[in-house]
Amino acid sequence: MQPLDPAVFCLAESGLGTATRIARKTGGQLLVRSGMAKADGASVMRDVPAELRSLFLSGRPIIGVCAAGILIRALAPVVLEKKKEPPVVSVSENGNCVVPLLGGHRGGNRLARDLADLLGAVAAITTASDLAFGIALDDPPEGWRLENPENCKRAAAALLAGKPARVSGGAEWLAPLRNRPRTEFLESGEPGSPVVLLAEGAEPLVYRRTDYFLGAGCSRGCEPDQLIGLARRAMADAGISPFEIAAVCTIDLKEDELAIHALAENLDVPTRFYAASRLESETPRLPSPSETVFAAVGCHGVCEAAALAAAGTDGRLEVAKLKTSDATCAIARRGSDSGDPGRGRGRLAIVGIGPGKADWRTPEASRLIAESDELVGYGAYLDLLGPLAAGKTLKPFPIGHETERCGYALGKAADGSKVALVCSGDPGIYAMASLVMEMLDSADSSGCPATANRAEIVVAPGISAMQAAAAKGGSLLGHDFCAISLSDLMTPRDVIRSRVEAAAKGDFVVAFYNPQSQRRRDLLGEAVATLRRWRPPDTPVLIARNLGRDGEFLEAGTLDALERSGIDMSTIVLVGNSASRARFGSGAGNGVDGRHLYTPRGYGRSKPDGKRP
């Protein structure tokens, strides 16, 4: 996964010049507080603490041109995992001081130094090893991997204690250790040998250059263990460490092949895919081109050709094709040029963002949105993302164009892009997830590209409208409940009526979605009349609209007094069951007009027919 561009956050106009300069240099997105004079290209943050937390949970680096305490207080509730947190750097408004606060060993210290160089400032590095040596032992630069990070802590402690150390092999990025007393550098004459840092009293740190590309091929449905075993044997026989592999490379027909992705996951490297025509251009370099392979997939070799394409024009095969009954692999060494990176697997993330409030958005949803190349959705939903969508390519669709929306997103994913299809609430509840699955299931007739089935499909849940409404009002969904959409665009009216009748007879708490539109005014009245036949007149009712957004509205009432005026498609109506009740004197916190509406976990003394005694 490519590193995400930073979010450059500014609170005051006095720091806007510094923030703008940083954003331009880093390629980051400039974010400003609501009410500030908006700079060119800046996005506005309306709920600063919540939106900062959302950015942090998405994995996006944060550069705050503001007091460090502001960032600390905003992010404190979500600072949990040291090994996963993104860089967070505080910069003074005048640009004189740069302080890495979080993610120092995940690029934060390096980012702070780069910003200090840009601004002519001081980088206040406090990480002991970085401060002492100018490098992070557990964060080698691109093109290198640390084979045994678990040994890093003791090695750093030994170096800080002044114990003798030896570095064998060539690695320019370790050069700052030359200034450390009692450190010996032994240049290795073996090309491609690992770099080993050995400090007295600690296990060695082994760094390896990722100079090899593993080409792979397999039959459809190949067992992952067969391909993984073949690749591991090939590396072992050639004396190549798994930590020297840069990527697993193959033909794009295998984008959805489980064994290919299992191999990449096993090696903790990305996958790279190539069109058959691109692999065919490598035929002159193949030791044994195959007419059988050409007849099957349109090129004379897969694993060797893919490895060579990635290795570059003067890359060379280190391991020619090896095969088992269902798998093949080959290994090529990187040449002097950059090679053809191919493309990664396309991904369509169908993301639920909840009702819209940043703090109600899951970390998974924020991460998938941040990682996406393009965001697709109803325009109003994209607007709810605020700074999380800043700098992204947006493709808004009007309401009612759901099929076009899904088809476009699937097409982009089929082309190799990472796309987020943004839904409010939960994407699997009256939203786009089921439509995407339906289109994939009938690709020939739905207009969905057949190649979309190769893309990765991820569904990220969100807080649904009924969950948010119930929580705001208390706990109406405390016992068995159901959701019924009163829209007759997708469901025949007779089916809707039968479902309402069944819910009434079954004494379910009911959440009514799409209760009324300008055209359809009668079905909600019919549903209420049906429920009144089975439930007490004082059954609690909760009406909620625009939850977590501007114009939020909550109203508590009873079934006998339910007023349908003002209820529209942005409203959800929750009707309790025969045991639901209102609790008065709720005090501070959630609730409506001093009441908590809730449904007991059990029926208690209720009669067998579901009616209260």
Secondary structure, 3 states (H helix, E strand, C coil): CCCCCCEEEECCHHHHHHHHHHHHHHCCEEEEECCCCCCCCCEEECCHHHHHHHHHHCCCCEEEECCHHHHHHHHHHHCCCCCCCCCEEEECCCCCEEEEEECHHHCHHHHHHHHHHHHCCEECCCCHHHHHHCCCCCCCCCCEEECCHHHHHHHHHHHHCCCCEEEECCCHHHHHHHHCCCEEEECCCCCCCCEEEEECCCCCEEEEECCEEEEEEECCCCCHHHHHHHHHHHHHHHCCCHHHEEEEEEEHHHCCCHHHHHHHHHHCCCEEEECHHHHHCCHHHCCCCCHHHHHHHCCCCCHHHHHHHHHCCCCEEEEEEEECCCEEEEEEECCCCCCCCCECCCEEEEEECECCCHHHCCHHHHHHHHHCCEEEEEHHHHHHCHHHHCCCEEEEECCCCHHHHHHHHHHHHHCCCEEEEEECECCCCCCHHHHHHHHHHCHHHHCCCHHHHHCEEEEECCCCHHHHHHHHHEECCCCCEEEEECCCCCCCHHHHHHHHHHHHHCCCEEEEECCCCCCCCCHHHHHHHHHHCCCCCCCEEEEEECCCCCCCEEEEEEHHHCCCCCCCCCEEEEECCCCCEEEECCCCCCCECCEEEECCCCCCCCCCCCCCC
